[in-house]
């Protein structure tokens, strides 16, 4: 289908990943039809953060505010699934396990999560190392402990992206791929495309992740972000164990060049030749790989990180067979590892700093951006994601 690029629109969204598409779908539900979304490459493309088939959802947080916001997002996920008419999530629980020390990591901590879940009445099980080993094909160390949240699970992110695209297009929104933006107008009311056209807009929504800084820098509005290339991979597993793998996150303290934080999913897909596979990854990036410019990010998986991931999985899980796909995803990270979700001028709203954790909040992020763009306040308090906090201001 060929689109004519309009000269003006009510809402212009920059970025065709999780945030931009969820915003477009939320605007469609509001009845706002004069919407244009621009994506420099392709929607949820493989070099951006929204690529892939699965993400985690949970309420198991060490931060009580994030726990409450995750609960609000889960209520919106239910509405998304009702609208889609198909399951967009798989509820199979989530196991936090490993060393219990008080320092907070990018994913929180076991003691902190236990305290917050007790305070907020979220159901969970406490598991010993022996109980973890008996229930799952994991080989936890003797001193490990675990928390299992039964109501957590996986977001089928590829299905969600397709649902949002369908919702937006059904409302008449234009979703244009291969349409990069050169610059934002100084008054925040339009953009110039790299191919020369100019588009005016009543409202701009900036949702282009690691590319946000480049667009906002000329306006003096750039958030302080680092880009962390994060490694994940698919591994085939023993079919006899395929239905026993949990969704898990392993906490271990940093030792040498091993950051100690690993995660994995249950079997949710198969290789083209029918072998069951699990997605697993590393949840840290060595400081020497962290950059501020997207063009400087390392795209090839570093051999040492691949080695560490292989070592962990082959030593700590049963039934691992072959690594069949290896991917580096860009995470845009703020100093406090929290998002930016805010109206930054009367005409510009921004989401960035997703830190690899934002997809579970996607309906809340999209709804909040849509409300900002239509002159409303978010339905819940998202002030913890302000663009004016010290961790974000340059």
N, C-alpha and C positions, 0 to 999 in steps of 0.2 A: 504494500500500500504506500502511495506517495503522498506526503503532506506538504502543504505550502506553509512556510514559516510565517506566522502572523507578525504584524508590526507592534501589536500590543495585546496584553492578556491581563486578567484579574490577578492570577497567581502564577508565578514562574518558579519552578523547582529546579535547582541545579544538583544533579546527582541521581543516578538510577539504581541505587542499592537499597538496603533495608529501610533507611530513614526516609529517603525520597519517595519510594513506592508506598510505604505505609502512610505517609502524609497524603499522597495523591488519593489513596483509597479512602482515607478519613474525610478528605474534602468532598469526595464523591458522595459519601453518606450524608454530608451536610447539605447536599444539593447544589454545591458549587461546581459548575460545569466548565467555566472559562479558565482552564488550567493547562499549562504547557510544562512538560518535564523534559529537560535536556540531559543527555548522558554522552560523555566524551567518547566512550567506547561502546560496549554493549551492556544491557541491563544485567546487574549482578555478575559482572565478568570475572574471569579467573584471576586477575591481578588486583582485585579489590577485596574488601573485607567480608562482603556478603555472599561470596561464592561458596558452594558446597551443599550437601544434602541434609546436614543435621547441625543443630545447636542445642545446648542444654537449657532447660527451664527449671527453676527451683525457687524456694523461699528460704533456703538454708544460708543465711548471711550472718556475719559477725557484726555488721552495722544495722542497728534497728530501723533506721530510715530506709535503707535499701531493702530490707526485709518487707517493710510495709508497702513500698513501691512495687516490689515483685508480686505481692498479693493483689494489688490493684491491677497490675498488668495481666495476671492470670485470669481475673474476672473479664477483662477485655478479650483475652484469647478465647474464652468460651463463646463470646458473641461473634468473634471472627469465624469460629468453626460452625456456628449456627448459620451464618450467612453463606459460608462456602459450601455447606452441605456435605462435606467430607472431613474426616479427621485431619487436623493439621499438626497434632502432637501425639506422641506415644508415651503413656504414663507407665513407667516400669520402676520408678524409684531412683535414688541417687545415693551412692556410698561415698562419704568423706572418710578417709582412713589414713593412718600413718602416725607420725610423731605429733604429740600434743605439747606444743610450747606456745607461749603467750604472744609472741610477735606476730603481727598481722602480715599476711602475704597478699599478693594480687587477688587471691580467691578467699581471703579471710583466714580463719584458723579453726581448728576443731574445738578448743575451749570457748572461743568467742561465739561460734555458731550455736553451741549447746546453750550458752547463757541467753542468747537472743530468742531461740526457739522456746526455751522455758518461759521467758517473759511474755511471749506473744502466743503461747499455746499451740504451737505448730507440732504436730505429731512426728515422733522419730523413735528409732530404736538405738540403743547403745550396744555395740558389739565388741567382744574381745577378739584378739588375734585368732584364737582357735575357732571362734564362731564365724569369723570372716572366711577362714580357710575351708570350713565345713560347708558353707553355703555357696561359695563362688570359686571359680578356678583361679584364685589368686594365692600368692605365697607370701603373706605378710610376715614381717619380722616379729619375734616374740613380744617385743615391747609396744607394738602398734595397737592402737584402739580405733574404733570406728563409730560413725553416726550414719544411720540409714534413714533418709527421708522418703517415705513410700509414695507421696503424692507428687514427686518430681519426675522428670523424664526428658524426652528429646522433642524439640521443635523440628518438624520436617520442613526445613527452610526452603528447599527447592519447590515444594508444593505451595508454601506461603507466598513466595515471589510470584508464582503463576496466578494465584488467587488475587493478589493485589493488582497485577497487570490487567486481569480480566475485569475487576471491579472498576478500575480507573477508565479503561477503554469503553466499557459499557456506559459510562457517564459522559462520554464524548471527549475525555482528556486526550491530548496528543502526547505520546511518549516517543521522543525522537532520539535515536541512537546515532553515534558517530557525528555528534554535533558539539564540539568543544567550545568553551567560552573563553574569549580573550581577556575581557575585563568587565568589571562592574562599574556602572555610572557613579560618579562622585556623590550624587544625591540618593543613591540606593534605590533608584526607581527604574532600573533597566540594565541591560547587558549588551556588549558587542561580541559577536561570535568571531571565531578565528577565520571563518570564511567571509566575514565582512558585514553581515546583516546586523541590524540593531533592533532590539526588542524592548519596548517599554512595559512596565508591569506595575500594578498597584502595590503588590507585595512580592518580595523575594524570599524564598526558602533555600538556604545554603545547606546542602546535605551531601557534600562530596568528600567527606572523610579526610584522608591525608592530603588532599589537594585544597582544603579550605584556606590554609594559611596563605597560599600564593594568590588566591583571589581577593582575600580581605586585606592583605598587607598594604596595598596602595591607599586604602581608606583609613589606615591606622587602627584597624579593628581585629587584626590577626590574633587568634588564641595562641598560647604557648603550648606547643605540641612537640612530641618526639614520635618518630616512626620506628616501630619495633617489628622487624621481620620474624614471624613466628612459624615454627615448623610443625606440621602434622602429616600423618601418613595413614594409609590403609594397609592392614595386615590380614592375610587369610588365616583361618583358625581351623582346628580339628572339628569336623562336623559333629562328632559325638559330644562336644562341649558347647556347641553353638547356642543352645538355648539357656546356658547358665551364666554367660558373661553379664556383669552388671554395668550400669553407667557409674563411673567412679572418678574420684579425684584423690590423688595421693600426695600428702604433705610430708616432705622431708626437708631438713635444713640444708642450706647450701654447703657443699663440700668441694673445695677446689673449683674447677670449672663446671661442676655439676650443680645446677640451680635447684635440683631436688623436687621440682613440682611437675607432676605428670597427670594426664587425664585420659579417659577412654570411654567409648560408647559400647553398648551391646551390639549384637549382630542386627543391623537394620537394612543391609543390602548384600548383594552378591557380585562376584566378578562376572564378566561376560560368559565365562565357561561354567558358571553355577556354583563356585566355591563361596562359602560364607566368609564375610570379612568384617573387621571392626575398625573404626576410626580411633586413632590415638594421637596424642601430641604432647609437646613440651610447652610449659606455661611460663617461660622466661626467655629473655634475649640477652646475650652477652653485651656488655656496654659498648664494646668496639663495633658492634653491628647496628647500634642505634644512630639514626640520622635525623636531619631536619628537612631534607629535600627529597620528595618522592623519587626523583631521578637517580638518587644516590643509593637507594635501597638495594641490598643484595637479593637477587631473584633466585640464584642457584642454591639449593640446600647445602649448608656447610657440612663437610664430611664429619667433623667432630660432633656436631649436634645430631646428625643421623646416627652416628656410632652410639652416642649416649642414649638415644631413644631406643635403638635396637637392644642395647645392653639391658636397659630397664625391662623391656617387654619380654625378652627371652629368658631373663632371670627371675622376674617377679610374677609372671602369668604362666599358666599352663596352656598347652595346645597352640601356641603361636607357630605359624608355619613360614609364610613368605611375606615380605614387604612388597606390595604391588603398585603403590602410587605414593609419591612424596611431593609435598606442596609447601611453599612458603607464602604465608598470607600477611599483608601489611596491617598492623594494628596502630591506630593513632592514639597516643597515650598522653594524658595530662600528668602533671607532676604528682597529683594525689590519686591517680588511677581512677578517676571518676569522670563522668560525661560532661559535655557542655550542651545544654538544652535550654535555649533562652531566646527572647526577643532582644536583639542587640541594638537596634534603632527602631524608630516608628515603622519602618518599611522592610526591615530585614530580620528574619528569624534564622537561628543557626542550630544545627546538631553536628557535633564532632567529638573526638576523644572517646570513641566507642570501646576501646581497650579490649576488644574481643569478647565483651560480656553483654553487649547491648541488645542482641537479637531477642533475648528472653523478655526484654522490655518493649519490644517493637510496637505492639498496638498502643501502648501508652505514649511512646515517643511520637508516633505518627499522629495520634489524636491531639497531643499537645502542640505540635507544629501546626496542625490544621487550625486549631483554636487561635494560636498566635496570628496566623495569616488572615483570619477572619475577624480580628479585633477582640477576641475573647481571652479569658484567662484559662489556663489548664484546669481540668476537673479535679486534680489533686495538687498538693503542694510539691513543686519540683525545684524549689529554691536551692536545694543542695547541689543542683547542676547549673548554678548561675555562672555567667561568663565574667562576672566581676570579682570572683573569689581570687585570692592571691596565687593559687596554684595555676591559674589560667592567664592572668594579665601579664603581658610581656614586660 
